[in-house]
């Protein structure tokens, strides 16, 4: 059964740049555009900015650099430095790539507010209105009801590529990686843990053999990552078969993920020294989604580019995180293949990286929409690398700056001089070692 539903809605604002999604890519895009003097509206569906890093409690940033160079220069560097300034001395000493989610929430709030971005939390973008190949209005829904925002340029930072897909850009979506409901844990004795350095994976295999704890014997266990003296973030358990574009699938896996947490608590208490009193403090408000759509742009970055440490004339950044594709089933053979790829064949040496061309941010069939974050134009292998937070800062700031350049020149996303875009990115601290100044 279906029926026609019509409603006249208000165009609430007209802005230069609309950013959909306030995760790391969307935050970076909005900051860059607002600081360049553009009017920016940022719509975020959750109660805070940061996406998986805050609402999702994903415990670590992953690699900001390649061991020689800080690759996520610009917005990424600013956030990295400011978060370290905000950490207490004890937290700073205890954590490396991790950060308490509350610090990140407050930092994003402050940076976006100071930049003059028009912010709307608890606001979902639900549709778009097009003219030709351009998106003219974004249809939003919040507590006040439906409303529209008119925009000259749009950045899709939704992670799932919603805006691009709704507007008609092609995309790929194959069998996707499982998700994880991340978590926060307390009452850990790290001094005792350091004195008894047992191998967690070996203990996990022992627990599988002993039986009685786990419903699913999943060998892929990322474990806990220290945040401060007695607290850790948990990246444990997999939502196998989850479809991030199906709310019923996500609902079922959120419930299953919360049900799974006591199993991990029992495992750590019994098998890992220092965790005898570990207690689950919180699970994420969002399921940690690793993969859904990949928007097809004017260039598809692929594994051959990764292998070649590719350099592009139009690159807007470089990155280096390994190919990290979680197995789709709790199968020891699949996990062994994952370990080989993640640890050897899909991993770089010190100082190595691949270029990210501007063309991965320009969706086919669209003239005023840029894509940023984990759903940029790549094959599945490269998506397994670029999807983490530093990669999102790199592509987000480039998308925001490209939108500004297009507005300044009165053109579309393909009409800009990429050399000028690269210079503007360099001016804010981006890492572009192959850029040749005129």
PyMOL commands that set and color helices and strands:
alter all, ss='L'
color gray80, all
select helices_A, chain A and resi 24-35+51-53+75-86+89-94+101-115+162-167+190-195+200-210+247-271+303-308+332-345+358-361+380-386+389-409+418-427
alter helices_A, ss='H'
color red, helices_A
select strands_A, chain A and resi 11-20+40-43+118-120+124-131+134-142+145-156+171-172+183-186+223-226+232-235+279-283+294-295+315-319+354-357+369-371
alter strands_A, ss='S'
color yellow, strands_A
deselect
rebuild
show_as cartoon
